[in-house]
Amino acid sequence: MPFPTISINISGNVIAAYAAVVSTITGVVQFFNYRRDRARVKVSVGHRMQIMGDPRYSGKTLTIVTVTNSGRRPVTITTVGAICRYPHNHFVVVECQPRLPHELTEGKHLIAILPHPVDIDFSTIESWEAMDAVGNRYRLHVASWYSRTMSRRKWRKDWKLNVAAKKQAA
């Protein structure tokens, strides 16, 4: 007894539409995986804080900068500091726990401690910043965008004048 033959005709348009839908879905899933798996570093600052139980800081008020990795990728933090508005100098916080450079894995944090009194005027701070080993900067802006923009323009102008002066001296 002969077997029945089945004939299926699939047009090229149907295959192309199916491939387009599957590739679009794959692209969207890959994009969300990329966004989910990257390092996300958050910088936060607390003023007039106290550490209890440590004799080094008894009776002192502190400014504490907390750097937290809320992403999935580990990131190595190398520097914590602040960018100040023109003409004040930027500064780096040296006392960090754990010591820098430090690798922050998912959900881990480090703190940078600035004991008071220090000779820094906190009203001149443009933004607090943490930098990783690759050179990425993670910022917490304090000043308004207009103030930051004008300060950066003045820093850039000052830098160009210094470069021109060095070229003339050479």
C-alpha positions in Angstrom: 0.0 0.0 0.0 1.5 3.3 -1.0 2.0 6.0 1.6 0.1 9.2 1.1 2.2 12.2 0.1 1.9 15.5 1.9 2.9 18.7 0.2 3.6 21.9 2.1 4.3 25.2 0.4 6.1 27.9 2.4 6.7 31.2 0.6 9.8 33.2 1.1 7.8 36.1 2.6 6.6 34.0 5.5 10.2 32.8 6.3 11.4 36.4 6.1 8.7 37.7 8.4 9.4 34.9 10.9 13.1 35.6 10.8 12.5 39.3 11.3 10.3 38.7 14.4 12.8 36.2 15.9 15.8 38.5 15.4 13.9 41.5 16.8 13.0 39.6 20.0 16.6 38.3 20.3 17.9 41.8 19.9 15.6 43.2 22.6 16.5 40.4 25.0 20.2 41.0 24.4 19.8 44.7 25.0 18.1 44.2 28.3 20.7 41.6 29.4 23.5 44.2 28.6 21.7 46.9 30.6 21.1 44.5 33.5 24.6 43.1 33.7 26.7 46.3 33.7 28.3 47.9 36.7 26.2 50.6 38.3 28.0 52.7 40.9 26.2 55.1 43.1 27.8 57.8 45.1 26.2 59.3 48.2 27.4 61.8 50.8 26.4 62.3 54.5 27.5 65.4 56.4 27.9 65.8 60.1 28.0 62.1 60.8 29.7 60.3 63.7 31.3 56.9 64.0 30.7 55.3 67.3 33.1 52.9 68.9 36.3 54.0 67.1 38.6 56.0 69.3 40.2 57.8 66.3 36.9 59.5 65.6 35.4 60.1 69.1 33.9 63.5 69.4 34.5 64.4 65.7 31.9 65.1 63.1 32.6 63.5 59.7 31.6 63.8 56.1 31.2 60.3 54.7 31.2 59.5 51.0 29.7 56.1 50.3 30.4 54.3 46.9 28.1 51.4 46.2 28.0 48.9 43.3 24.4 48.1 42.6 25.1 46.4 39.3 26.2 42.8 38.5 29.7 43.5 37.2 32.6 44.0 39.6 34.3 47.4 39.4 37.6 48.5 41.0 37.4 51.9 42.6 40.8 53.7 42.6 39.9 57.3 43.7 37.2 59.1 45.7 37.1 62.9 45.8 35.3 66.0 44.8 35.4 68.5 41.9 35.2 72.1 43.1 34.0 75.1 41.2 36.4 77.6 39.7 38.9 78.8 41.1 39.0 76.3 44.0 41.1 73.2 43.7 39.7 69.7 43.4 40.6 67.2 46.2 40.9 63.5 46.8 39.8 61.7 50.0 42.7 59.6 51.2 41.1 57.8 54.2 38.9 55.0 52.8 37.7 51.8 54.3 38.6 49.4 52.8 41.8 50.9 51.4 41.9 51.9 47.7 42.1 50.5 45.1 39.3 48.1 46.0 37.1 45.8 43.9 33.4 46.3 44.5 31.3 43.2 43.6 27.5 43.2 43.4 26.0 44.9 46.4 29.3 45.9 48.1 30.3 49.4 49.1 33.2 51.4 50.5 33.3 54.6 52.5 35.6 57.6 52.3 36.0 59.5 55.5 36.6 63.3 55.7 37.1 64.4 59.4 36.1 67.9 60.5 37.4 70.5 60.8 39.0 70.6 57.4 39.9 73.6 55.4 37.4 72.8 52.6 34.4 75.0 51.9 31.6 72.6 51.1 29.7 75.3 49.3 32.3 75.3 46.5 31.9 71.6 45.7 30.5 71.0 42.2 30.2 67.2 42.5 31.5 64.2 44.4 33.2 61.7 42.3 34.5 58.1 42.3 36.8 56.8 39.6 37.4 53.2 38.6 40.5 51.5 37.2 39.3 51.9 33.6 38.8 55.6 34.0 35.0 55.7 34.3 33.8 58.5 36.6 30.7 58.1 38.8 29.4 61.4 40.0 27.0 62.9 42.5 26.2 66.4 41.4 25.8 69.0 44.2 25.8 72.3 42.3 23.2 73.3 39.7 23.8 72.5 36.1 24.3 76.2 35.3 26.9 76.6 38.0 28.7 73.4 36.8 28.7 74.6 33.2 30.0 78.0 33.9 32.7 76.6 36.2 33.9 74.1 33.6 34.1 76.9 31.0 36.3 78.9 33.3 38.5 75.9 34.1 38.9 75.2 30.3 39.7 78.9 29.6 42.3 78.9 32.4 43.8 75.7 31.2 44.1 77.0 27.6 45.8 80.2 28.9 48.3 78.1 30.9 49.1 75.9 27.9 49.6 79.0 25.7 51.9 80.6 28.3 54.0 77.4 28.5 54.4 77.3 24.7 55.6 80.9 24.7 58.0 80.3 27.5 59.5 77.3 25.7 
